[in-house]
C-alpha cells in the first residue's frame, strides 16, 4: 500500500512541532476517521500524546475526548515520528471499539 507524501492537512503544536496528515480513511462501519501522518520535531523530544491529541482535535474540529492516539513511533535521531489516530463521531462508538488500555493512556 503506498502513502501519498503530499500532506492532506497540517497542524502546528504549541512547541513548534508540525503534524502532516498523509492519509485519511473514513471508516463508516465503525464511525471513525483513521488518520496517519508524520510529526516533525527537529531538535526537540517527541511531543506528548496530550499535545498531539489536542492538535488533532483542533485540526478536525472535534472534542479531544473523541480522539485516540493509536501510536507514536519515533525514528531515532531523525526528529520525526509516525503517528496514527482514530477520530470518532461519538463517545459510545469510541468506548465500544478502542481497548481500555489506550483510553487510560490517552486520559
C-alpha positions as CSV (number, residue, x, y, z in Angstrom):
1,X,0.0,0.0,0.0
2,X,1.5,3.3,-1.0
3,X,1.2,6.5,1.0
4,X,0.9,9.9,-0.6
5,X,3.7,12.2,0.6
6,X,1.8,15.4,-0.1
7,X,0.1,16.4,3.2
8,X,-3.7,16.5,3.2
9,X,-3.7,18.7,6.3
10,X,-1.2,20.3,8.5
11,X,-1.2,21.3,12.2
12,X,1.3,23.1,14.4
13,X,1.8,22.2,18.0
14,X,2.5,24.7,20.7
15,X,6.2,23.8,20.8
16,X,6.5,24.4,17.0
17,X,6.4,20.7,16.0
18,X,4.4,20.1,12.8
19,X,1.9,17.3,12.0
20,X,1.5,16.5,8.3
21,X,-1.5,14.2,7.7
22,X,-0.7,11.9,4.9
23,X,-3.6,9.5,4.9
24,X,-7.2,9.6,5.9
25,X,-9.7,6.7,5.8
26,X,-13.3,7.3,6.6
27,X,-14.5,4.0,8.3
28,X,-18.3,4.4,8.1
29,X,-19.0,1.0,9.6
30,X,-17.1,1.8,12.9
31,X,-18.0,5.5,12.8
32,X,-14.4,6.9,12.8
33,X,-11.8,8.7,10.7
34,X,-8.5,6.8,10.7
35,X,-5.6,9.2,10.3
36,X,-1.9,8.6,9.6
37,X,0.8,11.2,9.4
38,X,4.3,12.4,10.1
39,X,5.2,14.5,13.2
40,X,8.3,16.6,12.7
41,X,10.0,17.7,15.9
42,X,13.6,18.7,15.0
43,X,16.0,19.3,17.9
44,X,13.2,18.5,20.4
45,X,11.9,15.4,22.2
46,X,8.8,13.7,20.9
47,X,5.7,15.7,21.9
48,X,3.3,14.3,24.4
49,X,0.3,12.3,23.5
50,X,-1.8,15.0,25.0
51,X,-0.3,17.7,22.8
52,X,-0.8,15.6,19.7
53,X,-4.4,14.8,20.7
54,X,-5.2,18.4,21.2
55,X,-3.7,19.4,17.8
56,X,-5.6,16.7,16.0
57,X,-8.9,17.6,17.8
58,X,-8.5,21.3,16.6
59,X,-7.5,20.2,13.1
60,X,-10.7,18.1,12.7
61,X,-13.0,20.3,14.8
62,X,-13.8,17.5,17.2
63,X,-13.7,17.3,21.0
64,X,-10.4,15.9,22.5
65,X,-12.4,13.1,24.1
66,X,-13.3,11.8,20.6
67,X,-9.6,11.5,19.5
68,X,-7.5,8.4,20.3
69,X,-3.8,8.3,19.5
70,X,-3.1,4.7,18.4
71,X,0.7,5.1,18.3
72,X,3.6,7.4,18.0
73,X,6.7,5.7,16.5
74,X,9.8,7.9,16.7
75,X,12.7,7.4,14.3
76,X,15.8,7.6,16.4
77,X,17.9,10.7,15.7
78,X,15.7,11.9,12.9
79,X,13.4,14.4,14.7
80,X,10.5,12.7,13.1
81,X,7.7,10.3,14.3
82,X,5.0,8.4,12.5
83,X,1.6,8.7,14.1
84,X,-1.8,7.1,13.8
85,X,-5.0,8.4,15.3
86,X,-8.7,7.5,15.3
87,X,-11.2,10.3,15.4
88,X,-14.7,9.1,16.4
89,X,-18.1,10.6,15.6
90,X,-19.4,9.8,19.1
91,X,-18.1,8.6,22.5
92,X,-20.2,5.4,22.6
93,X,-18.5,4.1,19.4
94,X,-15.1,5.0,20.8
95,X,-15.7,3.1,24.0
96,X,-17.1,0.1,22.0
97,X,-14.1,-0.2,19.7
98,X,-11.0,1.1,21.5
99,X,-9.1,-1.1,24.0
100,X,-9.3,0.0,27.7
101,X,-5.5,0.4,28.0
102,X,-5.5,3.0,25.2
103,X,-8.3,5.0,26.8
104,X,-6.3,5.1,30.1
105,X,-3.1,6.0,28.3
106,X,-4.8,9.0,26.5
107,X,-6.6,10.3,29.6
